[in-house]
């Protein structure tokens, strides 16, 4: 009988997102994941939120440099409404995987990828608990 595995991810920014993706890809049957994020949003982290960026800030990486998520940035941009595209100054006809996007839009993309990964985890029977606005001050291993 396989023993339950409980993994805590501290920080729900881009690094936490990639860790979450890798854990889901492992297809472990008794996996429970707890994500602790100090902010009120998963994915964006400080650099890709209003806390660390403004409308004119651009990312320093493009889609072809980022590890694959559930959808590519190019696919994500293609799915956006005209209003959103105008808001971020993106011409969808001139967009490709080598273009950079505004940091705030990238933060939105990362947040939405987290939600898509959560759906994937749910479908695989992987339990995920998310704790937003949660500061982690210490880690204590509990006896089983």
N, C-alpha and C positions, 0 to 999 in steps of 0.2 A: 504494500500500500504506500503510495507516494505521500510524503509529508507536505503539509501546506507551506507555501513560501510567501512571506509577507515582506515587501520591499517598500521603503519610504524614499520618496524623491523630495529633497529639500530644495525648493526653488522651482517655480513653474514658468521660468523664462525659456529662451531658446535651448539652452543646454538641457533643462528638464524635459522639454518637448522631445528632443532627440533621444534621451534616455528612455522615455516612455515608449517611443516608437520601437526601439530595440527590444525592450522587454516584451512588448506585444508580439513582435516577430518571432520570439522564442517558442511561442505556442505551448507554454507550460500549463498543464491542467490544474493545478491547485494554487494559482497565483492570485495574490491580492496586492494591489498597489495603492499606496496612500501618497498623495501629492500635497505638500505644504507650500503655500505661496503667501508672501507677506503683503502683496497687493491684492486688489479686488478683481484682477483679470489674469487668466493664464495666457502664456505664449509670448506676449509682447516684451515683458521685462522692462527695465528702465530705459534702455536705448531706443526702443521702438514704441514708446508711449508718450503721452503729453508731458510726462514727468522728465523725459530726457530729449525730446525732439519737438521741433515746430514744423509747420507746413513746408518750409523750404529745405529741410534736411533730407538728404538722399542716403540710401544704403551704400555701403562700399563693396557690395558683392551683387552679382547678378544670378539669375536662375541657374545658369550652367555651372556655377561654383558651389551651389548649396546641395547637400545630400537630399536625395529624393524623399518627399513627404507623401501624403496621400494624393494630393494633386500638385502639379507644378505651379510656379508663380505665373507662368504664361497661361496655363489653363484657368487659373484663378482670375487673372486680369480679363480674359475673354468672357468670363461669366458675370462681370460687374455691370451694373446699370450705367446708362449714359450720364446720369447725374453724378454718380460716384467717380466715373472716369474724368469728368470735367472738374470735379472737386480736387482731384489729385493731378490734374494737368496731363492726363495720359491719352494719347492718340492710339486707340486699339489697332488701327490699320498699320501703324508704324512700330508696333511693339513686338519684340522677339525675346528669346531667352538670354540674350546678351545685354539687354537694357537693365539699368538699375531702376528701382522704384523709390518713392518717398518712404522714409522710415516709418511714418505713421501708418501708411498702407501696408507695409511689411508686417507691422505689429498686428494689424487686423488679420492679415493672412495667417500668421502664426497662431493667433487665437482660434481661428476657424479650423486650422489643421488639428489643434488639440481636440476640438469637439468631434471632428471626423475620426480621429484615433480612438476617442472614447467610445464611439459607436462600434468601431471595429473590435475593441476590447470586449464590449458588452456581448457582441455576437459570438465571440469565442469563449464566453463564460468567464472572462477575467474581471474580477471585481475591482472597481476603482473608486476610491473615496477622495474627494477634493476638498481641501480646507483652505479657503481664501481668507485674506486678511489675518493670517496666522503667523505669528513670529515663533520661530523655533529657537529656544534658548539652551536646550540640553537634550542629549540622547541617552536614554537608559535602556539597556537590554533587559527584558523581563524574562523570568523563568517560565517555562511552559508547564 
